[in-house]
Amino acid sequence: MNKRILLGIDTGISATTRHALRSATDLLESAAPHLHVVLLTVITVPYMTSPSLGMYTGQVLPISVTLEQRSQAEAALRKVQDELQERGIHAEQIETLVRVGLPADEIVKVAKELHVNLIIVGSHGDSAGQKLRRFFVGSTSRRVLSLAPCPVMIAALPRSRQPADLVSWYENAIIAYLREHPGSLTIFTPQEVAQKFAPADRKTAGRREIAAATLALERLASTGVLCCHDIKGELRYVND
C-alpha cells in the first residue's frame, strides 16, 4: 500500500528546507515506488497585532493573495519537484499543493485531509536568534509536532560556528551542491553564492560575504571545477 509523506517548502527554498528535502529524498530513494511525497508551500497571511472590536489579538486577517506570491510559490514547488526527479523519483510519486494561511496550521490540515503517514519540517535549531523569535511568535515545527495527526520528523540544521575561513566555507558549499545535482548545468554568480550558501548565523550577504564567494568561485575556476565567463561585464561561473 502506498504511503505519503508531507514536506513543507518555503518559497525561498532556504537552508532549512533543503535540509528537510535531503531527509525526504533519502526516504523516497529507499522506499520507492511505494512512498509518495506531497510538497506543500503555504503563502503566509499576517496576524492582527492589536485588538479591536470583535477581534482578538493574533486573529488572522482575510487577505487576497497576489499573483506574484502565487507565482513564487508555484515556482518553488516546480524547482523542488525537478530536483526530486533528477534524483530518480518518478513524477507520479510527487504531488504539489499551495495553501494560504498559517504554515503550521495548514500543514496539519493537509496532513489530516490527505491521511499523510509522516510530516517532515525543517527547523533552524537553537541559535540565540531562533530562541528569541520563538519567544515572540512561536515555532512552526513545534506547533506542527503538537497538533499533527501522524509522526513528525523535524530536520534541524546542525549548529554551525562562525567559519574561520569564509572562502573555504563557500568553496565547500559549492562543491557539495554540485555533488547533489550531478548532470545539471548550474550558473553561479558571487552575489547568489554569497546569499544562498551563507553560514546559518548570517541572514544577509554583505560585501565581506560577496568577496569571499568571489574568491571561492575563482579557486574552483582555477582548478577546472567551474568555467568563468564574462557576460556583459558580469562574471558568471558554469559547471561545464
C-alpha positions in Angstrom: 0.0 0.0 0.0 1.3 3.4 -0.9 2.2 5.8 1.9 2.5 9.6 1.8 5.0 11.9 3.4 4.3 15.7 3.6 7.2 18.1 3.1 6.8 21.8 3.8 8.6 24.0 1.3 9.3 27.7 1.7 9.3 29.9 -1.4 12.9 30.9 -0.9 14.0 27.2 -0.6 16.0 28.1 2.4 18.8 26.1 4.0 16.2 24.5 6.4 14.0 23.5 3.5 17.0 21.9 1.7 17.9 20.0 4.9 14.4 18.7 5.2 14.4 17.9 1.5 17.5 15.7 1.9 15.8 13.8 4.6 12.7 13.2 2.4 14.9 12.2 -0.6 16.7 9.6 1.4 13.3 8.1 2.4 12.0 8.2 -1.1 15.0 6.6 -2.6 15.0 3.7 -0.1 11.2 3.1 -0.2 10.4 3.9 -3.8 8.0 3.3 -5.5 5.7 2.6 -2.5 6.2 6.1 -1.0 4.7 9.3 -2.3 5.6 12.9 -1.3 3.3 15.9 -1.0 5.2 19.1 -1.5 3.4 21.9 0.3 4.0 25.7 0.2 2.0 27.9 2.4 1.5 31.6 1.4 1.6 33.2 4.9 -1.1 35.6 5.9 -0.5 38.3 8.6 -1.7 38.4 12.2 -3.8 41.2 13.7 -1.3 42.8 16.1 -3.7 44.9 18.1 -7.2 44.1 19.4 -10.2 45.9 18.1 -14.0 45.5 18.4 -15.0 41.9 17.5 -11.4 40.7 17.1 -8.8 39.3 19.4 -5.0 39.7 19.2 -3.5 37.2 16.9 -6.5 36.7 14.7 -5.8 36.0 11.0 -6.9 38.7 8.7 -8.5 37.8 5.4 -6.3 38.9 2.5 -6.2 38.4 -1.2 -3.1 36.6 -2.4 -1.2 38.4 -5.2 -0.3 36.9 -8.5 3.4 37.3 -7.6 3.0 35.4 -4.3 1.3 32.5 -6.1 3.8 32.5 -8.9 6.7 32.4 -6.4 5.1 29.5 -4.5 4.5 27.5 -7.7 8.0 28.2 -9.0 9.5 26.9 -5.7 7.4 23.7 -5.9 8.4 23.1 -9.6 12.1 23.6 -8.7 11.9 21.0 -5.8 9.9 18.6 -8.0 12.6 18.9 -10.7 15.3 18.2 -8.2 13.5 15.1 -6.9 13.0 13.8 -10.4 16.7 14.3 -11.1 17.4 12.0 -8.1 15.3 9.3 -9.8 11.9 10.0 -8.0 9.1 9.4 -10.6 6.7 12.3 -11.3 3.7 10.2 -10.3 5.2 9.9 -6.8 5.2 13.6 -6.3 2.2 15.9 -5.5 2.3 19.6 -5.2 0.0 21.9 -3.2 -0.3 25.6 -2.5 -2.3 26.8 0.6 -2.9 30.2 2.1 -2.8 30.7 5.9 -0.5 30.0 8.8 2.2 27.5 7.9 1.8 25.1 10.9 -2.0 25.1 10.8 -2.1 24.4 7.0 0.5 21.7 7.3 -1.6 19.9 9.9 -4.8 20.4 7.9 -3.3 18.9 4.7 -1.9 16.0 6.7 -5.4 15.2 8.0 -7.1 15.7 4.6 -4.7 13.5 2.7 -4.2 10.9 5.5 -0.4 11.6 5.5 1.8 9.0 7.2 4.7 11.3 8.0 5.4 15.0 8.1 8.9 16.4 7.6 9.5 20.0 8.5 12.7 22.0 8.7 13.9 23.8 11.8 16.6 26.5 12.3 17.8 24.9 15.5 18.5 26.6 18.8 20.6 29.6 17.9 20.1 32.7 20.0 18.2 34.4 17.2 15.8 31.5 16.8 15.2 31.3 20.6 14.2 34.9 20.6 12.0 34.5 17.6 10.2 31.5 19.2 9.7 33.6 22.4 7.6 36.2 20.5 5.9 34.3 17.6 6.4 30.6 18.4 7.9 27.8 16.4 6.2 26.3 13.3 7.9 23.0 13.8 6.9 22.7 17.4 3.3 23.7 16.7 3.1 21.0 13.9 4.6 18.5 16.4 1.9 19.3 18.9 -1.1 19.2 16.5 -0.1 16.6 13.9 -2.3 13.5 13.4 0.8 11.5 12.4 4.5 11.2 13.2 6.6 14.3 12.6 10.3 14.4 11.6 11.9 17.7 12.5 15.0 18.2 10.3 17.0 20.7 12.3 20.0 22.4 10.9 23.2 21.4 12.7 24.7 24.1 14.8 27.4 25.9 12.9 30.1 28.1 14.2 31.4 31.2 12.5 33.7 29.7 9.8 37.3 30.5 10.3 37.8 30.7 6.6 34.8 32.1 4.8 36.3 31.4 1.3 36.7 27.7 2.1 33.2 27.7 3.5 31.7 28.9 0.2 34.0 26.6 -1.8 33.0 23.5 0.1 29.3 24.5 -0.1 29.5 24.9 -3.9 31.2 21.5 -4.3 28.6 19.9 -2.1 25.8 21.4 -4.2 27.3 20.2 -7.4 27.6 16.7 -6.0 23.9 16.8 -5.0 23.0 17.8 -8.6 25.1 15.7 -10.9 24.5 16.3 -14.6 22.7 19.6 -14.0 24.0 22.8 -15.7 24.4 25.4 -13.0 25.4 29.1 -13.3 26.8 30.8 -10.3 27.4 34.5 -9.6 29.2 35.8 -6.5 26.1 37.5 -5.2 23.9 34.4 -5.5 26.5 32.2 -3.9 27.1 34.6 -1.0 23.3 34.6 -0.2 22.4 31.0 -1.0 25.3 29.3 0.9 25.7 31.9 3.7 26.5 30.4 7.1 23.4 29.9 9.2 24.2 32.8 11.5 24.3 35.3 8.7 20.9 36.4 7.4 22.2 38.8 4.7 25.2 38.7 2.4 27.3 41.8 2.7 30.5 42.9 1.0 32.6 40.5 3.0 30.5 37.6 2.1 30.4 38.5 -1.6 34.1 39.0 -1.7 34.6 35.5 -0.1 32.2 34.0 -2.6 34.1 35.6 -5.5 37.4 34.1 -4.3 35.8 30.7 -3.8 34.5 30.8 -7.4 37.9 31.9 -8.7 39.5 29.0 -6.8 37.1 26.5 -8.4 37.6 28.0 -11.8 41.4 27.8 -11.5 41.2 24.1 -10.7 38.8 23.3 -13.6 35.7 22.6 -11.5 34.0 25.7 -12.9 34.4 27.8 -16.1 34.4 31.6 -15.9 32.5 33.6 -18.5 32.3 37.4 -18.8 28.7 38.2 -19.9 28.1 41.9 -20.5 30.6 42.8 -17.8 29.3 40.4 -15.2 31.4 37.3 -14.3 29.5 34.0 -14.2 30.8 30.6 -13.3 29.4 27.5 -15.0 30.0 23.8 -14.2 30.6 22.9 -17.9 
